Amino acid sequence: ITSQHLEELKIHTLLIGHSERRTLLKESPSFLKEKFDFFKSKNFKIVYCIGEELITREKGFKAVKEFLSEQLENIDLSYSNLIVAYEPI
């Protein structure tokens, strides 16, 4: 579906980075950034999902913090239509 279709359907909010898409479709950080930048340019409200797997969580808070920070490092956190959703796997 294109952004034009979304706009025609009055859909102005979307999810980027959902764990199932990261895992099953192998969406990379660079691809997620491309999606973010594209929909930001169209002024969509973006719910950007971040989260760690159990193996990272078991390493402790420092490991989780580093992992989550890496997921956000290429995203414009000052974008006013951004919501960051924490979704641990």
Secondary structure, 3 states (H helix, E strand, C coil): CCHHHHHHCCCCEEEECCHHHHHHCCCCHHHHHHHHHHHHHCCCEEEEEECCCHHHHCCCHHHHHHHHHHHHCCCCCCCCCEEEEECCC
